[in-house]
Amino acid sequence: MLDIVLFSVFFGLYGIVIGSFVNVVILRIPIKESVTLTRSHCMTCGHVLSWYELIPLFSYLFLGGKCRHCKTHISIQYPIVEALNGIIYVVLYLACGISVECILYCLCASALLALSVIDWRTKEIPVGFNIFILLLGLIRLVTDIGNWSQYVIGLFAVSGFLFLLHLITKGRGIGGGDIKLMAATGLLLGWQLNIIGFLIGCILGSIIHLTLMAIKKADRVLAFGPYLSMGVFIAMIWGEQLVSWYLSMWATF
């Protein structure tokens, strides 16, 4: 029990630190600013931040949510993303334990979090995210080579269907970024979990977006990336149980 608590704390703190970088990615990629070469700075006045202004979560509280130089309010996005990424890492650790799978899923979840915010704002998934997740999938394939077929099939199981939909609707039914995303996550999760993640994403997207359209008069065109990401994340945690439950249902007939 003590080991679980200690590792949970470790994953949580590590996730918060990575969450700080996720914020950098979210803010800089849409404006074509380097995420590695440019020093962290206030997005309003350009003030270069000192080390004590870069401590995840604590710096936001210490500064009272304002830039120390120009006193502009700092977006609440910063602590929310950092805390959420930490929680995600703890949840994945508790679900998967200490394993290669857990590390790959954590990194993928951070990428999904970043691309979800960007897609929500811009209706576009930068291709770099899909390449990163695809690389994680290749690592998963190599480390579980005995089950290589489920990952290779996963690469095409959902994305192939979406590509056909893209062709039939001449690009109006699904975006190219969503197709690439499901190809990359398919290689990482395998075809069964990826299909589950896709179906959950479709259900969530339908319910949430229709609700937003009814309440907030949201546009009919939705950013699908966030919903697909939520579905994939749920599949990472409970996908195996859902597959077992589904197969057991068929076994009773």
KEKE-3310 file (N, C-alpha, C; in steps of 0.2 Angstrom, whole numbers, plus 5000, padded with zeros to 4 digits):
npx = (5004:5010:5019:5011:5005:5017:5022:5011:5011:5024:5021:5011:5017:5027:5018:5013:5024:5027:5015:5017:5025:5016:5007:5016:5017:5004:5001:5011:5013:5002:5005:5016:5028:5044:5045:5056:5068:5065:5065:5054:5041:5031:5016:5010:5017:5030:5040:5054:5053:5058:5066:5059:5046:5042:5038:5028:5011:5013:5019:5009:5000:5009:5011:4999:4991:4995:5005:5022:5028:5020:5008:4997:4983:4986:4982:4969:4971:4984:4987:4976:4978:4991:4988:4978:4985:4993:4984:4979:4991:4992:4980:4982:4994:4988:4979:4987:4999:5017:5025:5030:5020:5012:5020:5021:5007:5005:5013:5007:4994:4997:5000:4988:4980:4986:4983:4970:4965:4971:4964:4951:4951:4956:4951:4959:4972:4988:5000:5012:5008:5002:5012:5021:5013:5012:5025:5026:5018:5025:5036:5028:5024:5036:5040:5031:5031:5026:5013:5011:5002:4989:4992:4996:4985:4977:4982:4975:4961:4951:4955:4955:4942:4937:4944:4938:4926:4929:4933:4920:4912:4919:4928:4920:4914:4923:4939:4956:4966:4960:4959:4972:4975:4968:4974:4987:4984:4979:4990:4996:4987:4981:4969:4957:4955:4956:4945:4935:4939:4936:4922:4917:4922:4914:4901:4902:4905:4893:4883:4888:4891:4879:4872:4879:4875:4862:4861:4871:4871:4881:4892:4888:4899:4910:4925:4932:4943:4945:4935:4938:4950:4946:4939:4949:4957:4949:4948:4961:4961:4949:4947:4951:4943:4930:4931:4931:4919:4910:4913:4909:4896:4892:4895:4886:4875)
npy = (4994:5006:5008:5010:5022:5030:5029:5034:5048:5051:5049:5059:5071:5071:5071:5084:5092:5089:5093:5107:5109:5105:5116:5125:5120:5121:5134:5139:5132:5135:5148:5147:5147:5143:5129:5125:5132:5146:5156:5154:5166:5180:5181:5192:5204:5200:5198:5190:5175:5171:5158:5155:5159:5149:5137:5124:5125:5131:5143:5150:5152:5159:5171:5176:5174:5183:5192:5196:5207:5215:5214:5209:5198:5180:5167:5155:5143:5138:5132:5123:5114:5109:5103:5094:5086:5080:5072:5064:5056:5049:5042:5033:5026:5019:5011:5004:5001:5000:5000:4998:5000:5009:5021:5024:5027:5038:5048:5049:5053:5066:5072:5071:5079:5091:5093:5092:5104:5114:5110:5112:5126:5130:5122:5112:5099:5099:5091:5087:5081:5069:5062:5061:5053:5042:5037:5033:5022:5014:5011:5004:4993:4987:4983:4974:4963:4951:4951:4958:4959:4964:4978:4982:4980:4989:5001:5003:5000:5009:5021:5018:5016:5029:5036:5032:5038:5051:5052:5049:5060:5070:5077:5083:5076:5071:5076:5077:5077:5070:5058:5054:5054:5044:5033:5034:5032:5019:5011:5012:5007:4996:4986:4983:4991:5003:5004:5004:5016:5025:5023:5027:5040:5045:5044:5053:5065:5067:5068:5079:5089:5092:5096:5108:5115:5116:5124:5134:5138:5133:5131:5121:5114:5104:5102:5088:5081:5083:5075:5062:5061:5060:5048:5039:5040:5035:5022:5017:5016:5008:5000:4986:4979:4983:4976:4963:4962:4964:4952:4942:4944:4940:4927:4921:4919)
npz = (5000:5004:4994:4983:4986:4987:4973:4967:4971:4965:4951:4950:4953:4943:4932:4934:4931:4918:4913:4914:4903:4893:4893:4887:4874:4870:4869:4861:4848:4840:4836:4829:4836:4843:4854:4861:4859:4863:4877:4892:4893:4897:4889:4886:4889:4886:4895:4902:4911:4927:4937:4948:4944:4937:4943:4943:4946:4959:4957:4950:4961:4970:4963:4963:4952:4942:4930:4935:4931:4922:4927:4921:4921:4923:4913:4919:4913:4914:4928:4928:4917:4921:4933:4929:4920:4929:4937:4927:4925:4937:4937:4926:4930:4941:4934:4925:4932:4935:4920:4903:4895:4903:4904:4890:4888:4897:4891:4879:4883:4887:4875:4869:4877:4875:4861:4861:4867:4858:4846:4849:4850:4837:4827:4821:4820:4824:4814:4820:4833:4829:4823:4834:4843:4834:4834:4848:4846:4838:4847:4856:4848:4845:4858:4862:4853:4850:4849:4837:4826:4831:4833:4821:4813:4820:4816:4804:4806:4812:4806:4792:4789:4792:4783:4771:4773:4773:4759:4753:4757:4753:4761:4770:4780:4789:4797:4790:4800:4811:4806:4804:4818:4823:4817:4822:4836:4835:4832:4844:4854:4849:4839:4845:4857:4851:4843:4852:4859:4849:4847:4859:4859:4849:4854:4865:4859:4851:4861:4870:4860:4854:4865:4868:4857:4858:4870:4870:4858:4849:4835:4821:4815:4823:4834:4833:4838:4853:4858:4853:4859:4872:4872:4868:4879:4889:4884:4886:4900:4904:4893:4891:4900:4895:4883:4887:4894:4883:4875:4884:4884:4872:4873:4881:4872)
capx = (5000:5014:5022:5006:5005:5023:5022:5006:5014:5029:5018:5007:5022:5030:5013:5012:5029:5026:5009:5019:5027:5010:5005:5020:5015:4997:5002:5016:5012:4997:5008:5022:5034:5048:5044:5062:5073:5063:5064:5048:5040:5024:5013:5007:5023:5036:5045:5057:5052:5063:5065:5054:5040:5041:5037:5021:5005:5015:5021:5003:4998:5013:5011:4992:4988:4996:5012:5025:5031:5015:5002:4991:4981:4988:4976:4968:4973:4990:4986:4971:4982:4996:4984:4974:4990:4996:4979:4979:4997:4991:4975:4985:4998:4984:4976:4992:5005:5024:5026:5031:5013:5010:5024:5019:5001:5006:5015:5001:4989:4999:4999:4980:4978:4988:4980:4963:4965:4972:4959:4945:4952:4958:4948:4965:4976:4995:5003:5017:5006:5001:5019:5023:5009:5014:5032:5025:5015:5031:5039:5024:5024:5043:5041:5026:5031:5023:5006:5012:4996:4984:4994:4996:4978:4974:4984:4970:4955:4947:4957:4953:4935:4937:4947:4933:4921:4932:4932:4913:4909:4923:4931:4915:4912:4929:4945:4962:4969:4956:4960:4979:4975:4966:4979:4992:4982:4978:4996:4998:4982:4979:4963:4951:4955:4956:4938:4931:4940:4933:4915:4916:4922:4908:4895:4903:4904:4886:4880:4891:4890:4872:4870:4881:4872:4855:4861:4875:4871:4887:4892:4887:4905:4913:4931:4932:4949:4944:4931:4942:4955:4943:4937:4955:4959:4944:4950:4967:4960:4944:4946:4951:4937:4925:4931:4929:4912:4907:4914:4906:4889:4891:4896:4879:4870)
capy = (5000:5012:5008:5013:5029:5034:5030:5039:5054:5052:5050:5065:5077:5071:5073:5091:5095:5088:5098:5114:5109:5105:5123:5129:5118:5123:5142:5141:5129:5139:5155:5145:5149:5137:5126:5123:5137:5152:5155:5156:5173:5182:5181:5199:5210:5197:5198:5183:5173:5169:5151:5154:5160:5143:5131:5122:5126:5135:5150:5154:5154:5164:5177:5179:5174:5189:5193:5200:5213:5220:5213:5206:5191:5174:5162:5150:5137:5135:5128:5118:5109:5106:5098:5089:5081:5076:5068:5059:5051:5045:5037:5028:5022:5015:5007:5000:4999:5002:4996:5002:5003:5015:5026:5026:5030:5044:5052:5049:5057:5073:5074:5071:5085:5097:5093:5094:5112:5117:5108:5116:5133:5131:5117:5109:5095:5100:5085:5084:5077:5063:5059:5059:5047:5036:5035:5029:5016:5010:5008:4999:4987:4983:4980:4968:4961:4944:4953:4964:4960:4969:4985:4984:4981:4995:5007:5004:4998:5015:5026:5016:5018:5037:5039:5031:5043:5057:5052:5049:5066:5075:5081:5087:5071:5070:5080:5073:5077:5065:5051:5053:5053:5037:5029:5034:5029:5012:5008:5012:5004:4990:4988:4982:4997:5009:5004:5006:5023:5029:5023:5032:5047:5047:5045:5059:5070:5068:5071:5085:5095:5093:5100:5114:5118:5118:5128:5139:5139:5132:5130:5114:5111:5103:5100:5081:5079:5082:5069:5056:5060:5057:5041:5035:5040:5030:5015:5016:5014:5003:4996:4978:4977:4983:4971:4956:4962:4963:4946:4938:4945:4936:4920:4919:4918)
capz = (5000:5004:4988:4978:4988:4984:4966:4965:4972:4960:4945:4950:4953:4936:4927:4934:4928:4911:4911:4912:4896:4889:4892:4882:4868:4868:4867:4855:4842:4835:4834:4826:4840:4845:4861:4864:4859:4865:4884:4894:4894:4898:4882:4885:4889:4884:4901:4902:4917:4932:4939:4953:4941:4932:4947:4941:4951:4965:4954:4949:4967:4973:4959:4963:4945:4938:4928:4940:4927:4919:4931:4918:4924:4919:4911:4923:4909:4916:4933:4926:4913:4925:4938:4925:4918:4935:4939:4922:4926:4943:4935:4922:4934:4945:4930:4922:4935:4932:4914:4897:4893:4907:4902:4884:4888:4900:4886:4874:4886:4887:4868:4868:4881:4871:4854:4862:4868:4851:4841:4851:4848:4830:4823:4818:4824:4821:4812:4825:4838:4827:4822:4841:4845:4830:4837:4854:4844:4836:4853:4859:4843:4846:4865:4862:4846:4849:4847:4832:4822:4834:4832:4813:4811:4824:4812:4799:4808:4812:4801:4785:4789:4792:4776:4766:4775:4770:4752:4751:4759:4750:4766:4774:4785:4794:4795:4789:4807:4815:4802:4806:4825:4825:4814:4827:4842:4834:4832:4851:4858:4846:4835:4849:4861:4847:4841:4858:4860:4844:4848:4865:4857:4845:4859:4869:4854:4850:4867:4872:4855:4853:4871:4867:4851:4861:4876:4869:4850:4846:4828:4819:4814:4829:4834:4835:4842:4860:4860:4851:4864:4878:4871:4868:4886:4893:4882:4890:4907:4905:4887:4892:4904:4891:4878:4891:4895:4877:4873:4888:4882:4866:4875:4884:4867)
cpx = (5004:5017:5018:5006:5011:5024:5017:5008:5019:5026:5014:5011:5025:5025:5012:5018:5029:5020:5011:5022:5022:5007:5009:5018:5009:4997:5006:5015:5007:5000:5014:5029:5037:5046:5050:5067:5071:5062:5057:5047:5033:5021:5010:5013:5029:5042:5047:5056:5058:5062:5059:5047:5038:5039:5029:5016:5007:5016:5015:5000:5002:5012:5004:4989:4989:5004:5016:5027:5025:5008:4996:4989:4983:4982:4976:4970:4979:4990:4981:4975:4987:4993:4981:4979:4993:4991:4979:4985:4995:4986:4978:4990:4994:4981:4981:4998:5012:5025:5028:5025:5011:5014:5022:5012:5001:5008:5010:4996:4990:4998:4992:4977:4979:4984:4973:4961:4966:4967:4953:4945:4953:4954:4954:4969:4983:4997:5008:5014:5004:5007:5022:5020:5011:5021:5031:5022:5020:5035:5035:5024:5031:5043:5036:5025:5027:5015:5006:5005:4991:4986:4994:4989:4975:4976:4979:4963:4950:4949:4955:4946:4934:4939:4942:4927:4923:4932:4925:4910:4913:4926:4927:4913:4917:4935:4951:4966:4966:4958:4967:4979:4973:4970:4985:4990:4981:4984:4998:4994:4981:4972:4957:4950:4954:4948:4934:4932:4936:4925:4913:4916:4916:4902:4896:4902:4897:4882:4882:4890:4883:4869:4872:4878:4865:4856:4865:4875:4877:4887:4891:4894:4909:4921:4931:4937:4948:4940:4934:4947:4952:4941:4944:4958:4955:4946:4956:4966:4955:4943:4946:4945:4931:4925:4929:4922:4908:4907:4910:4898:4887:4891:4890:4874:4871)
cpy = (5006:5013:5012:5020:5033:5035:5034:5046:5056:5054:5057:5071:5077:5073:5081:5095:5095:5093:5105:5114:5109:5112:5126:5127:5120:5130:5143:5138:5133:5145:5153:5148:5143:5135:5125:5128:5144:5151:5157:5163:5174:5183:5188:5204:5207:5197:5191:5181:5170:5162:5150:5156:5154:5137:5130:5123:5132:5142:5154:5156:5160:5171:5180:5178:5180:5189:5198:5207:5218:5219:5211:5199:5185:5170:5157:5143:5134:5130:5122:5112:5106:5101:5093:5083:5077:5071:5062:5054:5047:5040:5032:5024:5017:5010:5002:4998:5002:4997:5001:5005:5009:5021:5029:5030:5037:5049:5054:5054:5064:5076:5075:5077:5091:5098:5095:5101:5115:5116:5112:5123:5134:5127:5113:5105:5096:5093:5082:5080:5070:5059:5057:5053:5041:5033:5031:5023:5011:5007:5002:4992:4983:4980:4975:4965:4954:4946:4958:4965:4964:4976:4987:4985:4987:5001:5008:5003:5004:5020:5025:5018:5026:5040:5038:5036:5050:5058:5053:5056:5072:5080:5084:5083:5071:5074:5075:5072:5071:5058:5049:5051:5046:5032:5028:5030:5021:5008:5007:5007:4997:4991:4988:4989:5003:5010:5007:5014:5027:5029:5028:5039:5050:5049:5052:5065:5072:5071:5078:5091:5096:5097:5107:5118:5120:5124:5135:5141:5138:5130:5123:5110:5110:5101:5093:5078:5078:5076:5063:5055:5057:5050:5036:5034:5035:5023:5013:5013:5008:4999:4989:4976:4977:4978:4964:4956:4961:4956:4941:4938:4940:4929:4917:4917:4911)
cpz = (5000:4998:4983:4980:4985:4977:4963:4965:4967:4953:4944:4949:4946:4931:4928:4931:4920:4909:4910:4905:4891:4888:4887:4875:4865:4866:4861:4849:4837:4832:4830:4830:4843:4853:4864:4864:4862:4873:4886:4896:4895:4891:4881:4884:4886:4889:4902:4910:4921:4934:4944:4951:4937:4936:4946:4947:4956:4963:4953:4955:4970:4970:4960:4956:4941:4936:4933:4937:4925:4923:4928:4921:4919:4918:4916:4920:4912:4922:4932:4922:4917:4930:4935:4923:4923:4937:4934:4923:4932:4941:4931:4925:4938:4941:4927:4926:4932:4926:4909:4895:4896:4905:4895:4884:4892:4895:4880:4876:4886:4880:4867:4871:4877:4865:4855:4863:4861:4846:4843:4849:4840:4825:4818:4822:4821:4820:4817:4830:4835:4825:4829:4843:4841:4832:4843:4852:4841:4841:4856:4855:4845:4853:4866:4855:4845:4847:4842:4828:4824:4833:4825:4811:4814:4820:4807:4801:4808:4807:4794:4784:4788:4785:4771:4767:4772:4763:4750:4752:4756:4755:4771:4780:4791:4792:4794:4796:4811:4812:4805:4814:4827:4822:4819:4833:4841:4834:4839:4855:4855:4843:4840:4853:4857:4844:4846:4860:4855:4845:4854:4863:4853:4849:4863:4865:4852:4855:4869:4867:4854:4859:4870:4862:4854:4866:4874:4862:4847:4839:4826:4818:4821:4829:4837:4839:4849:4862:4858:4857:4871:4878:4871:4876:4890:4891:4885:4897:4908:4898:4888:4895:4899:4885:4881:4892:4889:4875:4877:4887:4877:4868:4878:4879:4864)
residu = (MET:LEU:ASP:ILE:VAL:LEU:PHE:SER:VAL:PHE:PHE:GLY:LEU:TYR:GLY:ILE:VAL:ILE:GLY:SER:PHE:VAL:ASN:VAL:VAL:ILE:LEU:ARG:ILE:PRO:ILE:LYS:GLU:SER:VAL:THR:LEU:THR:ARG:SER:HIS:CYS:MET:THR:CYS:GLY:HIS:VAL:LEU:SER:TRP:TYR:GLU:LEU:ILE:PRO:LEU:PHE:SER:TYR:LEU:PHE:LEU:GLY:GLY:LYS:CYS:ARG:HIS:CYS:LYS:THR:HIS:ILE:SER:ILE:GLN:TYR:PRO:ILE:VAL:GLU:ALA:LEU:ASN:GLY:ILE:ILE:TYR:VAL:VAL:LEU:TYR:LEU:ALA:CYS:GLY:ILE:SER:VAL:GLU:CYS:ILE:LEU:TYR:CYS:LEU:CYS:ALA:SER:ALA:LEU:LEU:ALA:LEU:SER:VAL:ILE:ASP:TRP:ARG:THR:LYS:GLU:ILE:PRO:VAL:GLY:PHE:ASN:ILE:PHE:ILE:LEU:LEU:LEU:GLY:LEU:ILE:ARG:LEU:VAL:THR:ASP:ILE:GLY:ASN:TRP:SER:GLN:TYR:VAL:ILE:GLY:LEU:PHE:ALA:VAL:SER:GLY:PHE:LEU:PHE:LEU:LEU:HIS:LEU:ILE:THR:LYS:GLY:ARG:GLY:ILE:GLY:GLY:GLY:ASP:ILE:LYS:LEU:MET:ALA:ALA:THR:GLY:LEU:LEU:LEU:GLY:TRP:GLN:LEU:ASN:ILE:ILE:GLY:PHE:LEU:ILE:GLY:CYS:ILE:LEU:GLY:SER:ILE:ILE:HIS:LEU:THR:LEU:MET:ALA:ILE:LYS:LYS:ALA:ASP:ARG:VAL:LEU:ALA:PHE:GLY:PRO:TYR:LEU:SER:MET:GLY:VAL:PHE:ILE:ALA:MET:ILE:TRP:GLY:GLU:GLN:LEU:VAL:SER:TRP:TYR:LEU:SER:MET:TRP:ALA:THR:PHE)
# end
